[in-house]
Amino acid sequence: MTFAIFPGSFNPIHLGHLMIADSAAKQYSLKKVSFVVSPYPPNKKNSRDFLKYEKRVELLNAAISENHIFSLDTRESKREGLSYTIDTVSEIINEKKIDSKLNFIIGVDAFLTLPSWHRAEELGEKCRFLIACRPGWQSVDVEDSLSVFHDQLDWDIIDSPLLSISSTQIRLRKKGNKAYRYLLMPEVYSLYKDIN
C-alpha cells in the first residue's frame, strides 16, 4: 500500500507536520500522502481558536505545493454536522479500492486516545497506524502506554526527527508578538502573518 492519509486540523500547518509526512513517505515508500483537513474535529474542544477552514486550506496548499507526493483532501468540509474519521477512512478505501489496511499517519497523543474515537474498533480493523512521536518519547514509551485495545492494532513508529513544534505554540507566539517565523514554511509565514 503506497498511499497514506494524514488527518488533522493543521491550525496552522508547520514544519513538524511536513517533516513527519516526508519521513513517512521515505520510510514506507509512499507515492502519495493526503492531508485530510478536518473542519472541527470532534475530539478538539477549543474550536474558538481555529482559523477559518478556508484559511487553513490555503496555508496547507501553500506548504505542500512544491511536493508532488503531497495532496490535499477537503471532503470533511462537505459533511453536515460532526465529521468522523471512520467515515473518511471508509470513503477513501472504497474510492481507491484498497484491499489492505489504509496507512494512517497519527501523532502519539491522538493514537493513545483512539479507544474513545467514534467506531474505534472498525477504524482499527481498517488502518495501519504510522505514529509520529513527540520529543522525549521513544518506542518503548509508546508500548508502555498502550491499552488492551491498542494490542489488537497494526502500528509502527515513523523514524522522523522530533521537532518541538506545535500549532498551539505558533498561535500563542503570534498572539504574544514573539518570534515564530522559522517554525513555518516561508510560503505559509507570508500568508499567516497577516491573518488576524
N, C-alpha and C positions, 0 to 999 in steps of 0.2 A: 504494500500500500504506500504509494508515493505522494499522498495528499494528507494535509493536516489542517485542522481548524484551530484558531486561537481566539476564543471568545473573550470579550471584556468590555468595559465601559470606555477605556482609553481617554481618560479625563484629566489631562491630555496624554496622548501617546508620547513616550520618551525613549531615550537611548537604551534603557533597560529592556523595554518591550522588544525593541528591534534586535538587540543582541541575543535575546532568548530565541526569537523566531529564526534568526540566521544560524545560530548554533544548532537548533533542532534540525533545520534543513540540511546542514552538513552531516550531522551525526547519523540521521536516519535516511539519508539520500532522498529527501523530499523534492519533488518537482514543483509543488505549489503549497504555499501556506496562506490560508484565507483568514484574514482578520474579520471576525464577526462582531460588529459593534452593537452592543445592547443599549436600547434607549434608556431604560431604568431597570437594572437588574433587581429581581425580587429580593435578593439577599443583601442589597445595599440600602441602608436606611437613610443615609444623608443625601437624598436626591436633590435637596435645595442647593447643594454645592456643585451640581452637574452643569457643565457647559451645555448650551443648546445642542441637540443631537446633530444638527446640520454643521455646526462649528467643529464638533469632534470628528465628523466625517471629513470635513475639509482639511483639518490638521493631519488626519491619518493619510489621506490621499497625498498630501504634500510629503509626508515622511516616507512613503513606500514607492513613490513614482519612478525612482531610478532602479528599482529592483524587480526584474521580471518574474521572480519566483513568488513575490508577494502580491496578494489581491485583496479586495475589499468586498465584504458581504453585508448588505444593509437590510436583509429580509426581515429582521426582527422589528424594524420600524414600521412595517406594513401590517403588523398584527394589532388587533384591538385588545385592550386590556393588558394583563401581565404577559410577558413573553418568557417561556420556559425553555431551558437549554435542550431538554429531551425532544421538544418539537422541532427545533433547528437540526439537531443531530439526525432525527428520523427523516426529515425532508431531504437533507444532503445525501444520506445513504441511498434513498430511493432515486433521487435525481442522477446521482453518479453511478448508480448500480454497483455499489460497493459490496463485495461478498466476503469481506473480512472486517475486522474491527477498525473503526474510524480513529485515526490519530487525533488526540485532543490535547493541545498544549494548555497547561494549567499551572498556576502558582501553588506552592506548597500550602499556603494558608487556606486557599479555596479547596484544594484537594482534601485536606483534613476535615472540612465541613461537608463533604459530599453526602454523608448519610442523611443530612437534613434537607437535601435538594428534592425537588418535585420528581417523583418516579425515579428515585435514585438507583434502585436495583436494575431497572430497564436500561438506564443510562450506563451503568457498569457493564452490562452484557454487550452493549453496542460499541464501546470505546476502549482504546488503549490509551492510557493517560501518560503523557510526557510531562514530567514535573520539573518546574523551574524552582530551584531552591533560593532562599534568601541568604544574605551574608550571615555567617555563623552556623548555618545548617550544613550537615553532611548526610550521606545516605543512611548512616546508622541512626541519626536523629529522626529521620523520616520514619524508618522502620519501627523505632521505639514509640512513635506517636500514633501508630495505626490502630484502628479498631478491628473487631471481628469482620465487620462489613468490608473493610479495605483488603482483608486477606483473600477475598474472592476476586479481586480486580487484577487486571493486566496493567502494569505500570512500569515505568523506567524513569531514571533521572537524567535530565539534559545536562550535558557537560558544557556549561557556559560560565564565563567569568561572572562572579557575583557582584553586581554593581549595586551600591546602596543608593538607589534612586526610587522614588515613588511619586505618583501623580499628586497625592496629598501634599507631599513635601514641596513640590513645584508650585502648587496653588498657594500654599502658605507663604512661601518665599516671595512670590509675586505680590501677594497681598501686603506683606510686610516690607516691600521695597528692598528686598535682598537679592543678591545675585542668583540667577538660575539659568542663564543663557546657555551654558555649555552642558546642561542636562538634556537638551533638546537638539534635534537636527536643525541646522541653520534655517531651512525652509519652514520648519514648524515655528521656530522662535520668531521669525519675521512676521508671521500671522498672529501668533499667540500674544505677543507683547501688546498689541493694540486692542485686544478683547477686554472689555470691562466686566 
